[in-house]
Amino acid sequence: MGEAISLGEVQETLLVPLYGRAQDAERPDSILRDTRAIELVSALDYDFAKFRGPALGGSVLRAAIFDEYLRSHLADHPDTTVVDLGCGLSTRFDRLDNGRLHWFDLDLPDTMALRRKFFTDSDRYTMIEGSIIDTDWFDRVREPGNQVFLLSEAVLLYFSAETVHTTLAQIAEGFPGSRLVLDTGGRVMMGSQDRNPVFKQLTARMKWICDDPRTLVNHGLRLLDSRTFASPQPAVAGRWPRRYRVGMKVLRAVFPPAVTTYKLNLFETTAPASGGD
Ligand SMILES: C[S@@+](CC[C@H](N)C(=O)[O-])C[C@H]1O[C@@H](n2cnc3c(N)ncnc32)[C@H](O)[C@@H]1O
C-alpha cells in the first residue's frame, strides 16, 4: 500500500504534472528524464491512470520551458536564490542545482506535508509552508547580496484576476528588479477546461483569464520573453521529440488559438504602472 493522499482541490492538481513527468521518464525519448517522478508515483496510493490526454505531455513541455528560463539565468548568475512558488512535488531543484544556488520551495501546508515525506531540507534547499498570496515568506527567502529568481508554474491560473493582480503587485514591490517566470492562459484555454479529459477527473478549475501577458505591466511585471509550445527556446526545442516540435507548429497553423492561448512568460519585476488592465 502506498502513501495515502489527502489534499485540497487545487493542491490535488499537482498530481497531473507529476504523472506527466513520470510517463515522460519512461520513454526512450524522454525530455526531462525525471526518474524521481516515477518513484513518487509508485510510492503514492492514488489512481493516476485516470489521467489521460494532452495535458500530461503539456505539463512536461511547460516544465522544460520553465527550466530553460532558469538554466540560462544561472549561466550568468550561478549564486542566485531561486524561489518556486506552488512547487507541488516538482523535482526542479534536482534538475537544475549547480552546487551554488540557494533554493526555496513554497507550497500550502497539506502539499508540503506530503512533500516532506519524500524530500528533506539541506544547507541550500529549504521547504516553506505558506501561500503565494501572502507576504510572510518574503523575509524567509531574502538573502543579502543574492539575486532572487521566482517561478510559479500552473498555480496563479487557479485564482481570480483580482487575487492574481494583488499577489503580483506585492511580489513586485517586495522583490524589485527580479526575474519571475509564470504561465498565463487566455479565454480559449479557460473555456475548454470541461472538455479536457484531465480536468474531468478533477474538481478544481482555472479562473484567471490573461490573453496578453504584456498587460501585467499594470501590476508590476514587465514582459521580457514569452513562449508557447510552438515556440520554445531553441535549446529546448533541440531536446523535444519530433512529435512535439512539428506537431505544435502544425496545430498552430491549423487553429492558432489552441496553441497561442497558453503562454510561458519571463518577466522583470518593476513598479506597478498606474491605471487599470
Ligand atoms: C498544478 S499544481 C503545480 C505544481 C508544480 N508547480 C508543478 O508544476 O509540478 C498547483 C500547485 O499550486 C499549489 N497551490 C495552490 N494554492 C496555493 C497557494 N495559495 N500558495 C502556494 N501554492 C499553492 C498546489 O498545492 C499545487 O502544488
The ligand as an SDF file (V2000), in Angstrom:
LIG
                    3D

 27 29  0  0  0  0  0  0  0  0999 V2000
   -0.9530   22.2820  -10.9270 C   0  0  0  0  0  0  0  0  0  0  0  0
   -0.1000   22.1620   -9.4110 S   0  0  0  0  0  0  0  0  0  0  0  0
    1.5240   22.6740   -9.9600 C   0  0  0  0  0  0  0  0  0  0  0  0
    2.6120   22.1250   -9.1030 C   0  0  0  0  0  0  0  0  0  0  0  0
    4.0250   22.4090   -9.6090 C   0  0  0  0  0  0  0  0  0  0  0  0
    4.2450   23.8230   -9.7890 N   0  0  0  0  0  0  0  0  0  0  0  0
    4.2770   21.6510  -10.8790 C   0  0  0  0  0  0  0  0  0  0  0  0
    4.2280   22.2580  -11.9580 O   0  0  0  0  0  0  0  0  0  0  0  0
    4.5120   20.4350  -10.7920 O   0  0  0  0  0  0  0  0  0  0  0  0
   -0.6640   23.5690   -8.4740 C   0  0  0  0  0  0  0  0  0  0  0  0
    0.0930   23.7740   -7.1700 C   0  0  0  0  0  0  0  0  0  0  0  0
   -0.2930   25.0320   -6.5900 O   0  0  0  0  0  0  0  0  0  0  0  0
   -0.2640   24.8580   -5.1970 C   0  0  0  0  0  0  0  0  0  0  0  0
   -1.0320   25.9400   -4.5910 N   0  0  0  0  0  0  0  0  0  0  0  0
   -2.3600   26.1570   -4.6380 C   0  0  0  0  0  0  0  0  0  0  0  0
   -2.6770   27.2680   -3.9600 N   0  0  0  0  0  0  0  0  0  0  0  0
   -1.5270   27.7870   -3.4890 C   0  0  0  0  0  0  0  0  0  0  0  0
   -1.1920   28.9130   -2.7030 C   0  0  0  0  0  0  0  0  0  0  0  0
   -2.1270   29.7800   -2.2740 N   0  0  0  0  0  0  0  0  0  0  0  0
    0.1080   29.1360   -2.3950 N   0  0  0  0  0  0  0  0  0  0  0  0
    1.0670   28.2670   -2.8260 C   0  0  0  0  0  0  0  0  0  0  0  0
    0.8120   27.1830   -3.5740 N   0  0  0  0  0  0  0  0  0  0  0  0
   -0.4680   26.9380   -3.8930 C   0  0  0  0  0  0  0  0  0  0  0  0
   -0.8580   23.4810   -5.0110 C   0  0  0  0  0  0  0  0  0  0  0  0
   -0.6350   22.9570   -3.7230 O   0  0  0  0  0  0  0  0  0  0  0  0
   -0.1470   22.7160   -6.1190 C   0  0  0  0  0  0  0  0  0  0  0  0
    1.0770   22.2080   -5.6640 O   0  0  0  0  0  0  0  0  0  0  0  0
  1  2  1  0
  2  3  1  0
  2 10  1  0
  3  4  1  0
  4  5  1  0
  5  6  1  0
  5  7  1  0
  7  8  2  0
  7  9  1  0
 10 11  1  0
 11 12  1  0
 11 26  1  0
 12 13  1  0
 13 14  1  0
 13 24  1  0
 14 15  1  0
 14 23  1  0
 15 16  2  0
 16 17  1  0
 17 18  1  0
 17 23  2  0
 18 19  1  0
 18 20  2  0
 20 21  1  0
 21 22  2  0
 22 23  1  0
 24 25  1  0
 24 26  1  0
 26 27  1  0
M  CHG  2   2   1   9  -1
M  END
$$$$
